[in-house]
């Protein structure tokens, strides 16, 4: 897979998680266009974990991944965000929701350098 495709996939992954956190924060913490401190922390953490994912562009969705790289507390927080925002994604951002569903069907495959 080319670097351009990899970047597209990872950009879409970041955009999806960012929007899901935004929806959650707006609804649960009564923010309008900004994120609260707690959600900013979660967004930064999620993006760092995405950068370090051993599967990279070949990843499935995190809940179907055999490797759980989130700390338990952060994992529960992101689950709560996903439970709340997931259903809303289908009508607020249907294309991103579609790609997220398709990515959940993937079988994760380690990046080439990790396979050696």
C-alpha positions in Angstrom: 0.0 0.0 0.0 1.4 3.4 -0.9 2.2 6.1 1.5 -0.5 8.3 0.0 -3.1 5.6 0.7 -1.8 5.1 4.2 -2.0 8.7 4.9 -5.6 8.9 3.6 -6.6 6.0 5.8 -5.0 7.4 8.9 -6.3 10.9 8.2 -9.8 9.4 8.0 -9.3 7.4 11.2 -8.2 10.6 13.0 -11.1 12.5 11.6 -13.5 9.9 12.7 -12.3 9.7 16.3 -12.1 13.5 16.5 -15.7 13.9 15.3 -16.9 11.2 17.7 -15.2 12.9 20.6 -16.7 16.3 19.5 -20.2 14.9 19.3 -19.8 13.3 22.7 -18.4 16.4 24.4 -21.0 18.7 22.8 -23.8 16.5 24.1 -22.5 15.3 27.4 -20.5 18.3 28.6 -22.6 21.0 27.0 -19.8 22.4 24.9 -20.6 24.2 21.6 -17.6 24.3 19.3 -14.7 23.5 21.7 -13.8 20.4 23.7 -13.6 20.4 27.5 -10.2 19.6 29.1 -11.2 15.9 29.7 -12.1 15.4 26.0 -9.0 17.2 24.8 -7.0 14.8 26.9 -8.8 11.8 25.4 -8.4 13.1 21.8 -4.7 13.6 22.3 -4.4 10.1 23.8 -6.4 8.5 21.0 -4.3 10.1 18.4 -1.0 9.0 20.1 -2.3 5.5 20.3 -3.3 5.6 16.6 0.2 6.8 15.7 1.7 3.8 17.6 -0.7 1.2 16.3 1.3 -1.9 15.3 -1.2 -2.6 12.5 -1.1 0.9 11.0 -3.1 1.2 7.8 -3.9 -2.6 8.1 -5.8 -2.1 11.3 -9.3 -3.1 12.1 -11.5 -1.1 14.5 -10.0 -0.9 18.0 -12.8 -2.9 19.6 -12.0 -5.9 17.3 -8.2 -5.6 17.7 -6.3 -8.5 19.4 -4.0 -5.9 21.0 -5.5 -3.5 23.5 -3.1 -0.6 23.7 -5.3 1.7 25.6 -4.9 2.0 29.4 -8.0 0.5 31.0 -9.4 3.9 32.1 -8.9 5.4 28.7 -10.3 2.4 27.0 -13.5 2.7 29.1 -13.7 6.4 28.2 -13.4 5.8 24.5 -16.0 3.1 24.7 -18.4 5.5 26.3 -17.7 8.0 23.5 -18.2 5.3 20.8 -21.5 4.1 22.4 -22.8 7.6 22.5 -21.5 8.9 19.1 -21.6 5.8 17.0 -25.3 5.8 16.3 -25.2 9.6 15.5 -22.4 9.2 13.0 -24.7 7.4 10.6 -26.7 10.5 10.0 -24.2 13.3 10.9 -21.2 11.8 9.0 -22.5 8.8 6.9 -19.4 8.4 4.8 -17.1 8.2 7.8 -19.5 5.8 9.5 -19.5 3.6 6.4 -15.7 3.4 6.3 -15.6 2.7 10.1 -18.0 -0.2 9.6 -16.0 -1.6 6.6 -12.8 -1.3 8.6 -14.3 -3.3 11.3 -14.6 -6.2 8.8 -10.8 -6.2 8.3 -8.6 -8.8 9.8 -5.6 -6.9 11.3 -2.2 -7.6 9.7 1.0 -6.3 11.3 3.0 -3.8 9.5 5.8 -5.3 7.4 8.6 -4.2 9.7 6.9 -5.8 12.8 6.4 -9.1 11.0 10.2 -9.7 10.7 
